[in-house]
Amino acid sequence: MEKTLNKIKSIIPRSAFDKLVPIYHFLLSLTGNIVYSKPSREIFVIGITGTKGKSSTAEILNAILEEAGYKTAILSTVRFKIGNESRPNMLKMTMPGRFFVQKFLRDAVIKKCDYAIIEMTSEGAKNYRHRFVDMNALIFTNISPEHIESHGSFEKYLGAKLQIAKRLEHSQKSSKIIIANKDDEKAEKFMAINVPNKITYSIKEAEPFTLAKEGSVINLFGTRVQTYLPGEFNIYNILAAAKFAQSQGIKTETIKKAIEKLKFIPGRLEKVEIDLSKFKTEDNNKTLGNGIFPDFSVIVDYAHTADSLEKVYKIFKDDRKICVLGSCGGGRDKWKRPLMGEVADKNCDEIILTDEDPYDDDSEEIIKCVAGGMKDHKPKIILDRREAIREAIRSAKAGDAVIITGKGTDPFIMKAKGNKIPWSDKRVAEEEILALALEKFKK
C-alpha cells in the first residue's frame, strides 16, 4: 500500500496528494472498525494523551488496575500487552496503522480484558488512528512543543491533541471521564469538552513530598506513599493514574500497594547494573564476586526534548554526570537540537554526542547542531553509539552518573533509505558493564 501511495505521489500534484492521504487514513480506520466489529464498544477504553508521561502513566495505571484484580491491555510506546501476554513495541510508532488498533482491541475483548489502556498520539490523530475508538476516559498529562515539522506549528500540534479529546466527547460510551493536569496552562482547553465527569490533579495535592534519585515519598489522598520512581514528573504521572483509579472505586490502600511495588518503567530512568554473583570468569571457574556492579549509576532514559532532558539531569544534580545524547534526524524537530546541547552544557560534567536516529540526515550535521548550543563544554563526538556508551562507562568513577538519553526502549537505530540497526541501550550498557567487570577481575 505504501508503494502504491508513493507511486500516486509521484504522478499527481502535491496539493491533490495532500488531500488524498487523509481520506486514505480515514477509510483505513473506518474499515478496521467494521472488520473487527467495533471492538472498543465492548471494553472500557482509557486513552492517555499529552507530550510527556504517557507511557509511564500507562504503566502505573496498569499496575494499579492489576493490583485491584482487573485484567488489562496496554498499547504504548513501550509495549503491547493483552492479559498476561506482553511483547516489546518494535514498530517505532505508538499507534500503528493498518487496522492495528482495532485488532488489538478485538484481541483484548476476546481475552476478556476489563480495561484497555491506549497511548493516544498526535501523529496517530493526524492519521485518523484515534477515530472509531470509543473511549470511556481520557487522561491529559501535559503539552509542550513537539513534532512541529510534522504538524506545521505548535497550534496544529495542540489541535491534534484536542481532536483526541473531542473523540471522547463524541464517544458512544456513557459516564465519560476526562482527567487533566491542571498545572498545565492548556488544561482548560481539554476540560472544556462536553463530558459528564471532569477530574483534575495538581502537584500540590501530593504535598508534602520529598524527592531523591532513589525515589520519592508523597502524600496520596492523605496516605504516605513511597515510590521507586524518581522525579517530580513521576509524581504527576502517579497522580494521574491514581485519580483515575479513585474514580473507579479502587481503594487508596490498593493504589498505594501497587505504586510501592513498581520498581521501574522500562526505558524511563531505568538503572542498568549487574549482579556479579551471576557471572563467571572466562575459564568458568569463579564468579566475578558478590554484590552489584558498577559503583556508579548508569541510567537509560527516553528523554528526547530539552525539557525532559533537564528534568532527568536535575534528579542527579549532586552527582558528576557523564551524558550521552544526540538528536533525531529525518527532518524531525530540527529546532530543538541546539536546545538539547544547551541543556547538556548547563547540567553535565562530560558530554558525549552520538547517533540517535539519523534517518536520511547527515549524522555529523545533526551533532554539529546539538554542539552549537554549547558554550562551556567541548563535547566528545563518537558517532558509533556503542563506542559512545563504552567511553562513558569507562570514564566514570565511583558515585558518578552515566546518563544515556534519547532512545529508552527504542528497538532500532534508524539509518538512511529505511535501513535500521537492531538496538537496545539497556542491553549495550549491560554488555559494556560486564566487559568492564571482567577486566577488573583479571587485574
C-alpha positions in Angstrom: 0.0 0.0 0.0 2.9 2.4 0.8 4.4 1.7 -2.6 1.1 2.5 -4.2 0.8 5.7 -2.3 4.4 6.7 -3.3 3.6 5.9 -6.9 0.5 8.1 -6.8 2.5 10.8 -5.1 5.0 10.8 -8.0 2.3 11.3 -10.7 -0.2 13.7 -9.2 0.2 17.3 -7.9 1.3 17.7 -4.3 -1.8 19.6 -3.3 -4.0 16.8 -4.7 -2.0 14.1 -2.9 -2.2 16.0 0.4 -6.0 15.9 0.1 -6.0 12.2 -0.8 -3.9 11.0 2.1 -6.3 12.0 5.0 -9.1 10.3 3.1 -7.0 7.1 2.8 -6.2 7.1 6.5 -9.8 7.8 7.5 -11.0 4.9 5.3 -8.4 2.6 6.8 -9.7 3.4 10.3 -13.3 3.0 9.3 -12.6 -0.3 7.6 -10.7 -1.6 10.6 -13.6 -0.7 12.9 -16.0 -2.6 10.6 -13.8 -5.6 10.0 -13.2 -6.1 13.8 -16.9 -5.4 14.7 -16.5 -2.1 16.7 -14.4 -3.7 19.5 -14.0 -0.5 21.5 -17.7 -0.6 22.4 -17.2 -3.9 24.2 -14.4 -2.9 26.6 -13.6 0.0 28.9 -11.1 2.1 27.0 -8.7 4.6 28.7 -6.9 7.0 26.4 -3.7 8.8 27.6 -2.5 11.9 25.7 0.0 14.6 26.2 3.6 15.4 25.2 5.3 13.6 28.0 4.5 11.0 30.6 2.1 8.9 28.6 4.0 5.6 28.8 4.8 6.0 32.4 1.3 6.9 33.3 0.1 3.8 31.4 2.4 1.5 33.3 1.5 3.0 36.7 -2.2 2.7 35.9 -1.8 -0.8 34.7 0.0 -1.8 37.9 -2.9 -0.3 40.0 -5.6 -2.0 37.9 -3.8 -5.4 38.1 -3.3 -5.0 41.9 -7.1 -4.4 42.1 -7.7 -7.7 40.3 -8.5 -6.4 36.9 -7.3 -7.9 33.6 -5.7 -5.2 31.4 -4.4 -4.5 27.9 -1.8 -1.8 27.0 -0.9 -0.3 23.7 2.1 2.1 24.2 5.5 3.2 23.0 7.0 0.6 25.4 4.9 -2.5 24.7 1.8 -4.2 23.5 0.2 -6.2 26.3 -3.1 -8.2 26.4 -3.7 -10.0 29.7 -0.6 -12.0 30.7 0.9 -11.8 27.2 3.3 -8.9 26.6 5.8 -8.0 23.9 8.0 -5.0 23.3 6.8 -2.4 20.8 9.2 -3.0 17.9 7.4 -0.8 15.4 9.0 2.6 16.2 5.5 4.1 16.4 3.0 4.2 19.3 -0.3 3.9 17.3 0.4 1.7 14.3 -1.9 1.8 11.3 -3.4 -0.9 9.1 -6.2 -1.9 11.5 -3.6 -2.5 14.3 -5.5 -0.6 17.0 -8.8 -2.2 16.1 -7.3 -5.7 16.0 -5.6 -5.0 19.3 -8.9 -4.0 20.9 -10.7 -7.1 19.5 -8.0 -9.3 20.9 -8.4 -7.6 24.3 -12.1 -8.3 24.2 -11.5 -12.0 23.2 -9.1 -12.4 26.1 -11.7 -10.9 28.4 -9.7 -7.8 29.5 -11.6 -5.4 31.7 -9.6 -2.3 30.7 -7.6 -1.3 27.6 -5.1 1.5 28.1 -4.1 3.2 24.9 -1.5 6.0 24.3 -3.1 8.5 22.0 -0.5 10.4 20.0 -0.7 13.5 17.8 0.8 11.5 14.9 -1.8 8.9 15.4 -4.6 11.5 15.4 -3.1 13.1 12.3 -3.6 9.8 10.5 -7.1 9.2 12.0 -6.0 6.2 14.1 -7.9 7.6 17.1 -11.1 7.6 15.1 -13.7 4.9 15.8 -12.1 4.2 19.2 -14.9 4.8 21.7 -13.2 5.9 24.9 -14.6 5.8 28.4 -11.9 8.0 29.8 -9.1 10.3 28.7 -6.1 11.4 30.7 -4.2 14.5 29.7 -0.7 14.8 31.1 0.9 18.0 29.7 1.7 19.7 26.5 4.8 21.4 25.1 6.3 22.0 21.6 7.0 18.7 19.8 6.6 17.3 16.3 6.4 20.8 14.9 7.8 20.0 11.5 5.2 17.2 11.1 2.2 19.3 12.1 3.4 22.7 10.8 3.1 24.6 14.1 2.5 24.2 17.8 -1.1 25.3 17.4 -1.7 22.5 14.9 0.1 20.0 17.2 -2.2 21.2 20.1 -5.1 20.9 17.7 -4.3 17.3 17.0 -4.3 16.5 20.8 -7.6 18.3 21.2 -9.1 16.2 18.4 -8.4 13.2 20.6 -10.3 14.9 23.4 -13.1 15.6 21.0 -13.3 11.9 20.3 -14.1 11.3 23.9 -16.8 13.8 23.7 -18.3 12.0 20.7 -17.8 8.5 22.1 -20.8 6.2 22.3 -19.9 5.4 25.9 -21.9 6.7 28.9 -20.4 8.3 32.1 -17.3 9.5 30.2 -14.4 10.9 32.2 -11.7 13.5 31.4 -8.8 13.7 33.8 -6.4 16.6 33.3 -3.2 18.1 34.8 -4.5 21.5 35.9 -0.9 22.8 36.4 -0.6 22.8 32.6 -1.7 26.1 31.1 -3.5 24.3 28.3 -5.6 22.1 30.6 -8.6 24.3 30.3 -8.9 23.5 26.6 -9.1 19.8 27.4 -11.5 20.4 30.3 -13.8 22.4 28.0 -15.1 19.3 26.2 -18.6 18.2 26.9 -18.4 15.1 29.2 -20.2 14.5 32.4 -17.2 13.7 34.6 -14.3 16.1 34.9 -11.4 15.5 37.3 -8.2 17.5 37.7 -4.9 16.9 39.6 -2.1 19.1 40.7 1.3 18.6 42.2 0.1 20.5 45.3 -2.1 17.6 46.1 0.9 15.4 46.8 2.4 17.8 49.3 4.4 17.4 51.5 6.6 15.3 49.3 10.4 14.6 49.2 12.4 13.9 46.1 15.6 11.8 45.8 17.3 10.0 43.0 16.3 6.7 44.6 12.6 7.7 44.5 10.1 9.9 46.3 7.8 10.0 49.3 4.4 11.6 48.6 1.1 12.3 50.2 -1.6 10.5 48.2 -5.2 11.1 49.3 -3.9 11.6 52.9 -1.7 8.4 52.8 2.1 8.3 52.8 3.3 6.5 49.7 6.9 5.7 48.9 7.8 5.2 45.2 10.9 4.0 43.5 10.1 6.3 40.5 12.2 9.5 41.0 11.5 13.0 39.8 8.6 15.5 40.2 7.3 14.5 36.8 6.7 10.9 38.1 4.6 12.4 40.9 2.4 13.9 38.2 2.2 10.5 36.5 1.3 8.8 39.7 -1.4 11.4 40.5 -3.0 11.0 37.0 -3.2 7.2 37.4 -4.3 7.4 41.0 -7.1 9.9 40.2 -8.5 7.5 37.5 -8.2 4.6 39.9 -10.1 6.5 42.6 -12.8 7.3 40.0 -13.3 3.6 39.6 -13.7 3.0 43.3 -10.3 1.4 43.8 -9.2 1.8 47.5 -6.3 4.0 48.4 -4.6 1.1 50.1 -4.6 -0.8 46.8 -3.3 2.1 44.9 -0.5 2.6 47.5 0.4 -1.1 47.3 0.7 -1.1 43.5 2.8 2.1 43.4 5.2 0.8 46.1 5.7 -2.5 44.3 6.5 -0.8 40.9 10.3 -0.8 40.8 10.9 0.9 37.4 9.4 1.6 34.0 11.4 0.2 31.0 13.5 2.9 29.3 12.3 5.6 31.7 15.1 6.5 34.2 15.9 2.8 34.1 19.0 1.9 36.1 21.4 -0.6 34.5 23.6 -2.7 36.7 24.7 -6.4 37.0 24.8 -8.9 39.9 28.4 -10.1 40.0 27.4 -13.4 41.5 25.6 -14.4 38.3 28.6 -14.1 36.1 31.7 -16.3 35.9 35.2 -15.7 34.6 36.1 -16.7 31.1 37.6 -20.0 32.4 34.2 -20.6 34.2 35.8 -21.4 37.5 34.9 -18.5 39.7 32.1 -15.9 39.9 33.1 -12.3 39.4 32.3 -11.6 43.1 29.3 -10.6 45.2 27.2 -7.5 45.1 26.0 -5.1 42.5 28.3 -3.5 39.8 29.3 -0.8 39.0 29.7 1.6 41.9 28.3 4.4 39.8 24.9 4.9 38.3 24.1 4.0 34.6 20.8 5.4 33.6 18.8 4.8 30.3 16.0 7.3 29.6 13.8 8.2 26.7 14.2 11.9 27.2 14.3 13.5 23.7 13.2 17.0 24.3 15.1 19.8 26.1 12.6 20.0 28.9 12.6 16.2 29.5 16.4 16.2 29.4 16.7 18.9 32.0 14.3 17.1 34.3 16.3 14.0 34.1 19.6 15.8 34.8 18.1 17.6 37.8 17.5 14.3 39.5 21.2 13.7 39.5 22.2 17.3 40.4 24.5 16.2 43.2 26.4 13.7 41.0 29.2 14.1 38.5 27.3 13.5 35.2 28.7 11.9 32.1 26.0 12.5 29.5 25.5 10.5 26.2 23.0 12.1 23.9 22.2 13.0 20.3 19.2 14.2 18.4 16.8 12.8 15.8 17.1 13.2 12.1 14.6 12.6 9.3 13.5 16.3 9.4 12.2 15.9 12.9 12.2 18.9 15.1 15.5 20.4 14.0 14.7 23.5 16.1 15.3 21.5 19.3 18.8 20.3 18.5 20.8 23.3 19.9 18.4 23.4 22.8 19.4 19.9 23.7 23.0 20.9 23.6 22.3 24.0 25.7 20.7 21.8 28.5 23.5 19.3 28.4 26.0 22.2 28.6 24.4 23.6 31.7 23.9 20.3 33.6 26.6 17.8 32.5 30.2 17.5 33.6 31.3 15.5 30.5 29.3 15.3 27.2 29.5 12.6 24.5 27.5 13.3 21.4 26.5 10.3 19.3 24.0 8.9 16.8 20.4 8.6 17.8 18.2 8.1 14.7 19.7 10.0 11.8 17.4 8.6 9.1 18.4 10.3 5.9 20.1 13.3 7.6 23.8 13.6 8.0 24.8 12.4 11.4 27.7 14.8 11.7 25.4 17.7 10.8 22.9 16.7 13.5 25.6 16.6 16.1 27.1 19.9 14.9 23.7 21.5 15.5 23.5 20.0 19.0 27.0 21.1 19.8 26.0 24.6 18.6 24.0 25.1 21.8 27.1 24.6 24.0 29.3 27.3 25.4 31.2 25.9 28.3 31.9 22.3 27.2 33.7 20.8 24.2 31.9 17.5 23.7 33.4 14.3 22.6 32.0 13.2 19.3 31.6 9.5 18.9 29.2 8.6 16.1 29.1 4.9 17.0 26.6 4.7 19.8 28.1 1.6 21.4 31.5 3.2 21.4 30.0 6.3 23.0 28.3 4.3 25.7 31.5 2.3 26.3 33.5 5.5 26.6 31.0 7.0 29.1 31.1 3.9 31.3 34.9 3.6 31.3 35.2 7.3 32.1 33.0 7.0 35.2 34.2 6.9 38.8 32.5 5.8 42.0 29.5 8.0 42.7 29.2 9.3 39.1 26.1 9.1 36.9 26.3 8.0 33.3 23.1 9.2 31.7 22.2 7.7 28.3 19.2 9.5 26.7 17.2 9.7 23.6 16.1 6.1 22.9 14.8 4.5 26.0 13.3 1.2 24.8 13.6 2.0 21.1 14.5 -1.2 19.3 16.3 0.2 16.3 18.7 2.9 15.2 17.1 4.3 12.0 19.5 4.9 9.2 19.3 6.2 5.6 17.0 4.7 3.0 14.9 2.9 5.6 17.7 0.8 6.9 17.6 0.1 10.6 20.0 -1.5 13.1 18.6 -3.7 15.9 19.4 -1.8 19.1 18.9 -1.6 22.9 20.6 1.0 25.0 20.0 -1.2 28.1 21.4 -4.3 26.5 24.5 -2.5 25.2 25.1 -0.8 28.6 24.8 -4.2 30.3 27.3 -5.7 27.9 29.8 -2.8 28.4 29.4 -3.0 32.2 30.1 -6.8 32.1 33.1 -6.3 29.9 34.5 -3.7 32.5 33.8 -6.1 35.3 35.7 -8.9 33.6 38.7 -6.6 33.1 38.7 -5.6 36.7 38.5 -9.2 37.8 41.6 -10.1 35.7 43.5 -7.3 37.5 
